[in-house]
């Protein structure tokens, strides 16, 4: 549950950073080459990583209760 909250916080933080950058004009000093890689490469990549992690965590948390219930499958018939 903590990892899911952390991923949601990370996505919200990046959306907030993009919105603030768009509203303020990106700092006004002009973007030089190395700094242009942050909004064009790093932010979308981080969003994809957070999204994939969140999807994996949600899949594991939804399937986590099913194997625990099936651990004792057939034990009653084996004892009789």
Secondary structure, DSSP 8 states (H G I E B T S, - for coil): -HHHHHHHHHHHHHHHHHHHHHHHTTTSS---HHHHHIIIIIHHHHHHHHHHHHHHHHHHHHHHHHHHHHTTTTHHHHH-
